């Protein structure tokens, strides 16, 4: 779900060229869920190899990273650790939604409504241990570093950007801004057109950059107040206050200064709000990580083509793009001396 502050957070379009030779700390679960949702057969089923193993995520990781590396970007993937106990309610609700979507998917198949079946199937995506491990194995073969976060991946990614080890967080949710990420890039792995939910219309999608300092200056608030707005709207750790969206939340916070002032004035309550604040202000992160980028490939063809039935020609084409990116990276490194 993420935090619901989209309507008050402005962004600017950014190109791949603007991110040339920059490290982007990508929220791994976020992008893998995207691939599991979007890369499916016409009837909604995931892509699988001859052994019944899911391969949709591997297809997405290969071709998206080929494009990123070809364009000079250095992607690093941050994987979630153990979720905070306060997130259990959100996770349980997500599980229930997936179960309902699975039931609706089966009914749509029985009716022969493939469009509805695909829509419902997209809502059932789960990251299994095998999907996570195969993702990490492929990324390692592509020379891309993986970082295991102690808790929230977005918190760890934000920490890496704050330290200056990465230039921006790459993800679709706004949580990393509440975790203090100086920069967030959305749509990093989405280019071209995206189908709008529930219609046949498509929307043009381009990468967007959000700079935390600019956002706070424009809204005339500080980061703690932004966190309070997020709590009022709802986060992965609380449902929010009924009737308060981001614009009204901003208005109330600016008028009453903080969450306590809003709750007192409106006679509302948010359970454990101070604990939720602390999750964003003092998240569990680590400094023991490596951002070593390899300029050589492992045996990707064996992993994808021989073991998982990928097309050798298509994989070969993607690997050529990556090799071109490696050459560009080496030339950039040499020219910096």
N, C-alpha and C positions, 0 to 999 in steps of 0.2 A: 504493500500500500504506500508506504512512505509518508512524509509529512505534507499536508495540503496547503502550501503557501504559494502555489503557482501564480495566482492572480495578482500578487503584489511584487513578484520577482521579475524584473526586466532582464532581457538578455540581448546580445548582439550577435549577428551572424559572423561565423568564422570559417575560414577555409583550411583545407589540409596543409596548404603552403604556410599558413600562419603557425602551424604546429611542427614545422620541419625541425628535425633533430631534437624534439622535446619529448620528455618522458611523461606518459599519461598513465596514472595509476587507475586501472579499470576495475570497477566492482564486478567481480567474476560471476557471482550468482545472478546479478541483474542481466548481464548479456547472455548467459546460458539459458535463462528463462525466456529471453526474447527469441532465441533460436529454436527452443523446444516448442514455443508457441507458433512461430511463423513458418518453420520449415517442416511442412507436413504434406501428405498425399491429398488428393482431391477430396477423399472421404474423411479427412481429419486424422488419419493414422500417421504416427511418426515414421520416419525412415528407419529401416532396420537392415542389418546384414543377414546373411544366410543362417546365422546361428541365433537370430532373434534379438540381437543386441541393438539398442537404439544408436543411430548414427547422425541424427539431425543436428545435434550440437557440434559434432566434429566437422560436419560440412560447413556450418556457420563459422566456426573458429578458423578453419583453414582459409576460406575465401575472404573473410573480412580482414584477417590479419595480413593476408597477402597484399591487400589494397593499402592498409595502413603502413606497412613496412615499405612498400613500393613508393609511397609518398613521403618517406623520410621520418615517419612517426615511430617512436619507441614505446610500444605497449608493454605494460607490466600488469599482471593479473593478481588481484587481492581476493582471497577466498575467505568466506565467513568461518568463524570459529563457533564456539558454543553460544547460543542465544541467551540473552539476559532473561532471568526468570520472569521479569515483568512483561516479556513479549509472549508468554505462553497463551494468553487470551487471544491475541491476534493470530497466532499460528493455528490455534484450534478452530477459529472462524474460517481461516483459509482452507483448512482441511475439510470442513463442512461444505464450503462452497464448491470445492473440487468434487466432492462426492455427489452433490446435486447436479453438477455439470456432467458427470459421468452418466448419471441416470438419464438426463436430457439428451445426451449424445446417442445413447442406445435407442431411445425412442425416435429420434430424428432419423437414424439409420433404418429403423423398421418402416418409417413412413416414406423412405426414399428421398428425404430432403437433405441432399448432400451439403448445401450451403449452410443450413442450420447445424448440421452435424459437425462441419468443420469449425464453425464458430464456437460451439460448445466444447469441442475437443481441445481447442486452444486454451480453454480455462482449466484444463485438468493437468497441466504440466507439473511434473515433480522432478527434483534432482536427486537421483539415487546415488549410492556410494559408487556404483560402477560408472555412472555418468561423470561424477566429479573426478574420479581417478583417471578415466580415459581422457578427460579434458586436460588434466595436468600433464599426462604423458605426452599428448600431442603438442602442447605448448612448449614443453621441454625440448622435443625434437625440432621444433621451429626456432629454437634459440631464444625463447621468450621467458623471462623470469616469472615465477609464481611465488607469492608471499602468503603464508598462512596466518591469518589474523587470530588473535586470542579470543576475540568476540566479534563485533560487527565489522564487516569488511569495509564499509564506508568510513567508519571511524579510523581504521588503520590507514586507509588511502588518504584521508584528510590529514592525518598526522604526518605522512610522508611528504605531502605538499607543503605543510607548515614548516617542516624542517628544511625544505629546499631540495630534497632528493628527487622530487617529481615536480612537474610544472602545473599539472591540474589533475583533478579527479575526473574520470570518465564514467558517467552513469546517467540513468533516466530519472532518478528520484532526487529530491532536494535535501535529503537528510544530511549529506556531506557538508552543506553550508551551515547547518546547525552545529555540526561537529567542528566547525571552524576552518573548513577548507578555503584557502584564499581564492581558488578558481575551481569552477565546475564546468565541464564540457558535456552538453547533452547531444544526442544524435550522432555521437562519434562514429558509431558503427551502423548508422542508418542513413542511406543516401538515396536520392531519387524520389519515389512516391510511396506513400503508405495508404492502404485502404482504410477509410473511416469506418468505425464500428457501426454495424446495423444499416449500412447503405452501400451503394455501388460507387460512391464518390471517392476520389483519391486526393490526398493532400501532399503538396511538395514539401520534402523534408531536407533540411540543411543543418550542419553542425551549428550549435549555439554556445556562446561563452557567457558565463555569469561570473562576475568579479564581486566577491563578498564586500570589500571595502566600498565599492561604488554603490552596491545595493543599500548598505547601511546608511551611507551619506544621503542618498536620494530619499530614503524613507525617514531620515532624521531619527534613527534609533540606534541602539547598540546591539551587540550579538545576544546578550542575555534577554533583551526585549524581543528579539526575533525568535528565540527559543520559546519565550512565553506565548507569542502569537501561535507558534506551532502547536503548543500544548492546548491552547484554546480551540484550535481547529481540529486537532486530533493527530496522533502519531502512532507508530507501531506499538506504543506502550500505554496509550489511553485513547478513549473514544472521542474526546473533545467535549465541548459544551454545545448543546443543542441550540441551533439558531445563530451560532457565531462562525462565520467563514473568515477567510483571510483579510478581506477589506474591513469588515466590522471589527475583527480582532485587532487590526492595526489602529483603527480609530480609538478603540477602548484603551489599548496599551499606551498610546500617546496621551490620552486624557487622564488615565489613572496611574500611569507610570510603570506598573508591573502587574503580574498575574494576581498577586494577593489583593491589590487594589480593585481589580476588575471583579474578582470573585466576591469580595465584600460588598461592592456597590450593587452587583446584580443578584446577590444572594444565591450564588451558585457554588458548586464544589467539584474539585478534581482530586480523586484519590491519589495519594503518593506523588503529588506534583513536584515536591522538592527532590525526590529520588529520580524522577524523570529528568528534571533539570540537570542533575549530577551526571546522568548517563551521557548527556551531550557535552557538559562542561569538563568532565573528568572521565572520559571513556577508557576502557581497557585497550591499550595499544602496546606495541613493543618496538624497540630500536634495533633488535637483532634480526636484520633481514638483509638480503643481497639483491642488488639491482644490476647483476652482471648480464650483459647482452652478448650472446654469441653471434659471430658473423659467419657461422657455418651451420648447415642443416644436419640433423640426424637422419636415420633411415625412415623418412616419412612414408615413402612408397610402400615399404614392407608393412608398416603399421596400418596404413589406410587401404592400400590396394590388395595386398596379399592376405591380410587378416580380416579386413572389413568390407571387401568387395567394391571399393571405390574405383571409378574409371581412371586408368593410368594416364590417359591423355589430359583429362581435366585436372588431375592432381599435378601432372607435370607442368601444365600451363601456370598454375598457381605458384608452384615452386620457382619457376623462372622469374615471376614478379618479385618474389622474396629475394632471390639472388641479386636481381637488379637493385633492390633496396639496400642489400648488404654492400654492394659496390659503391653506391651513393654515400652510405654511412662511412665507409672507409675513406673515401675521397674527402668528405667533410672533416673527418678526424685529421687527415694529413694536412689539409689546408689551414688548420687551426694552429699548427706549429709555426 
